[in-house]
Amino acid sequence: MVYFRVDYTPRVSGLYSASIKINDMYLWTDHSFGVMIDPTYASAHHSTHNSNAVAVAGAEQLFDVVLRDRFDNRFSFNWDSR
């Protein structure tokens, strides 16, 4: 019996088509819907925000945080912290 290990690290998130072929024969695995690659862990170095440099104690301050991973892929989710 022969074992193969294949590693691939995609750097751009999104939907990919994928297939595996050995000796001109496709492996019997259903990837017909594609493979979704999600961003990896958020990176503080690549993420941004638009908060004010000065805030007033007791006053509500609203700002946006744009989370990105180390490959600069943007996280896409919606949530409200209030």
CYANA upper distance limits for C-alpha pairs under 8 A (distance plus 0.5 A):
 10 PRO  CA     37 ILE  CA      8.01
 11 ARG  CA     71 PHE  CA      6.33
 12 VAL  CA     37 ILE  CA      8.17
 12 VAL  CA     39 PRO  CA      8.31
 12 VAL  CA     71 PHE  CA      7.55
 12 VAL  CA     73 ASN  CA      6.91
 13 SER  CA     36 MET  CA      8.07
 13 SER  CA     37 ILE  CA      5.39
 13 SER  CA     38 ASP  CA      5.69
 13 SER  CA     39 PRO  CA      6.20
 13 SER  CA     73 ASN  CA      6.81
 14 GLY  CA     36 MET  CA      6.31
 14 GLY  CA     37 ILE  CA      5.76
 14 GLY  CA     38 ASP  CA      7.17
 15 LEU  CA     34 GLY  CA      6.77
 15 LEU  CA     35 VAL  CA      6.22
 15 LEU  CA     36 MET  CA      5.06
 15 LEU  CA     37 ILE  CA      6.75
 16 TYR  CA     34 GLY  CA      5.91
 16 TYR  CA     35 VAL  CA      5.67
 16 TYR  CA     36 MET  CA      6.79
 16 TYR  CA     37 ILE  CA      7.94
 17 SER  CA     31 HIS  CA      7.71
 17 SER  CA     32 SER  CA      8.06
 17 SER  CA     33 PHE  CA      8.16
 17 SER  CA     34 GLY  CA      5.01
 17 SER  CA     35 VAL  CA      6.59
 18 ALA  CA     31 HIS  CA      6.72
 18 ALA  CA     34 GLY  CA      6.70
 18 ALA  CA     35 VAL  CA      7.06
 19 SER  CA     26 TYR  CA      7.55
 19 SER  CA     27 LEU  CA      8.18
 19 SER  CA     31 HIS  CA      7.31
 20 ILE  CA     26 TYR  CA      6.16
 20 ILE  CA     27 LEU  CA      6.26
 21 LYS  CA     25 MET  CA      5.69
 21 LYS  CA     26 TYR  CA      4.66
 21 LYS  CA     27 LEU  CA      6.43
 22 ILE  CA     26 TYR  CA      6.89
 22 ILE  CA     27 LEU  CA      7.78
 31 HIS  CA     35 VAL  CA      7.32
 39 PRO  CA     68 ARG  CA      8.20
 39 PRO  CA     69 ASP  CA      6.56
 39 PRO  CA     73 ASN  CA      6.36
 39 PRO  CA     74 ARG  CA      7.62
 39 PRO  CA     75 PHE  CA      6.94
 40 THR  CA     69 ASP  CA      6.20
 40 THR  CA     70 ARG  CA      8.08
 41 TYR  CA     69 ASP  CA      6.16
 41 TYR  CA     70 ARG  CA      8.18
 42 ALA  CA     47 SER  CA      7.93
 42 ALA  CA     67 LEU  CA      6.47
 42 ALA  CA     68 ARG  CA      5.97
 42 ALA  CA     69 ASP  CA      4.99
 42 ALA  CA     70 ARG  CA      7.65
 43 SER  CA     47 SER  CA      6.61
 43 SER  CA     67 LEU  CA      7.76
 43 SER  CA     68 ARG  CA      6.52
 43 SER  CA     69 ASP  CA      5.41
 43 SER  CA     70 ARG  CA      6.07
 44 ALA  CA     48 THR  CA      8.31
 44 ALA  CA     67 LEU  CA      8.27
 44 ALA  CA     68 ARG  CA      8.38
 45 HIS  CA     70 ARG  CA      8.37
 46 HIS  CA     67 LEU  CA      7.98
 46 HIS  CA     68 ARG  CA      6.12
 46 HIS  CA     69 ASP  CA      7.07
 46 HIS  CA     70 ARG  CA      6.93
 46 HIS  CA     72 ASP  CA      6.85
 47 SER  CA     65 VAL  CA      7.82
 47 SER  CA     66 VAL  CA      6.08
 47 SER  CA     67 LEU  CA      5.14
 47 SER  CA     68 ARG  CA      5.49
 47 SER  CA     69 ASP  CA      8.05
 48 THR  CA     65 VAL  CA      6.30
 48 THR  CA     66 VAL  CA      5.70
 48 THR  CA     67 LEU  CA      7.22
 49 HIS  CA     63 PHE  CA      7.46
 49 HIS  CA     64 ASP  CA      5.96
 49 HIS  CA     65 VAL  CA      4.81
 49 HIS  CA     66 VAL  CA      6.57
 50 ASN  CA     63 PHE  CA      6.17
 50 ASN  CA     64 ASP  CA      6.23
 50 ASN  CA     65 VAL  CA      7.43
 51 SER  CA     61 GLN  CA      8.45
 51 SER  CA     62 LEU  CA      7.79
 51 SER  CA     63 PHE  CA      5.47
 51 SER  CA     64 ASP  CA      7.55
 52 ASN  CA     63 PHE  CA      8.43
 55 ALA  CA     59 ALA  CA      8.24
 55 ALA  CA     61 GLN  CA      7.64
 66 VAL  CA     74 ARG  CA      7.69
 66 VAL  CA     75 PHE  CA      8.00
 67 LEU  CA     74 ARG  CA      6.45
 67 LEU  CA     75 PHE  CA      6.12
 68 ARG  CA     72 ASP  CA      5.75
 68 ARG  CA     73 ASN  CA      5.71
 68 ARG  CA     74 ARG  CA      4.91
 68 ARG  CA     75 PHE  CA      6.34
 69 ASP  CA     73 ASN  CA      5.92
 69 ASP  CA     74 ARG  CA      7.26
 69 ASP  CA     75 PHE  CA      8.17
